[in-house]
Amino acid sequence: MLCWHLLTKQAGLRLSTPEPHKIRKLELLGGAPQARGVRRTGYRNAEVASQERAIAAQAEASYARLVADWKATRPSGKNKGAGATTGTRI
């Protein structure tokens, strides 16, 4: 359903970074020490941030290629989508 919506509405897929409170919850479950009263912002490790940006860029490129391939092979003309049925019975 998501793919259909993205392809038919020509909507872009917005990839976002994980929410910080969810990341912290996973860190605590993994045994990280608690730091009460300390407000953290951003990434502590620039290499991890760089890797995540590269993964997001790769995902966006894959999605753009998928949309371009789909547009090149979709049926053209008047009959598209549900109207493209041939009228034959199953």
SULQUINOR-V246924 format. One line per field, one symbol per residue. ss: DSSP state (H for helix, E for strand, L for the rest). phi: phi as a letter, one per 40 degrees, with the letter a starting at -180 (. if undefined). psi: psi as a letter, one per 20 degrees, with the letter a starting at -180 (. if undefined). A space follows every 50 residues. Layout:
ss: ???
phi: ???
psi: ???
This chain:
ss: LHHHHHHHLLLLLLLLLLLHHHHHHHHHHLLLLLLLLLLLLLLLLHHHHH HHHHHHHHHHHHHHHHHHHHHHHLLLLLLLHHHHLLLLLL
phi: .ccdcccccfcccccbcccdcccccccccchcccbcgbcbbgccbccccc ccccccccccccccccccccccbccbgccbgcccccgccc
psi: ggggghghilqqpoprqqphhhghghghhijqqqmpjpppqaqhohgggg ghhggghgggggghhggggghhiqqragoqchijqiiqq.
